[in-house]
Amino acid sequence: MVELIISQIWPYLLGAIGLVAAYFAARQSGKAAGRQETRQEITKAEAAARKEARDVELETDAMADSDIDDDLIKWVRKPKR
């Protein structure tokens, strides 16, 4: 009797195990794709930051010392008296 029930349920158990395995495989694939996308975004952001730093450096190299001092006043806190 138990063997008859097991023989009839067996295909459904295999199907359920297959669905669970497919779920976890798809989940891992999605995680990997998300990590790759995040790496690409970080790489783009780093490249933009390097370009901005290079542009600022070129701009300040072309300026006279007194002009640089005048521009730095915007960024330096005034001491409290």
N, C-alpha and C positions, 0 to 999 in steps of 0.2 A: 504494500500500500504506500509506504513512504517512498520507495523507489519509483513508483509510478508518478507521484507528485513531483519528485526531484527531476525526473526525466521530462516532465511537462514544463517545469519552471526554468530549467537550465538555459534555454535560448533567451529568455527574458533577463536572466541574471547577466549573461554575456553582453546583451544589448545595453543594460544599465552600466556595466563596467566600462564598456566602450564609450558611452556618453560622458561619463565622469572623466575618462582619460582624454577625450577630445576637448572637454571644457578646460582642463588644466593645460593642455598643449596650446590652445588658443590664448589662454591667459598669459602664459609665458611669452608667446610670440608678441602679444600686445605690449608687455612690459619692455621687451627688447626694442621694439619700434619706438616706444616712448623715450627710452634712454638715448637712442640714436638721435632722435629729434632734439632732445634737450642739449646733447653735445654739439649739434650743429648750431643751435641758437647761441650757446656760450661762445663758440668759435667766432660767430659773426659779431657778437658784442665785443669780444676781445680785439678783433680786427678794427672795429670802429673806434675803440678806445685808443689803440695804437696810432691810428690815422689822426685822431684829434690831438694827441700828444705831439705828434710830429708837426702838425700844422701850427700849434702854439709855439713850439720850439723854433720853427722857421720864422714865425712872426716876431718873436722876441729877439732872435739873432739879428734881425733887420732893424731893430729899434736902437735908439741911442740910450745911454745909461739913465739920463735924466727923464726920458719918456717912460722907461720901465719903472723908475721910482714913482713917478706920478700915477701910473696905473696900479701900482701895488698899494697905494694909499687906500684904495677902495676895499682891499682885502684885509688890511691890518686893523686890529681894534685899537681904538684910542684909549690911552690909560685913563683911569678914573682919578679925579683929583679931589 
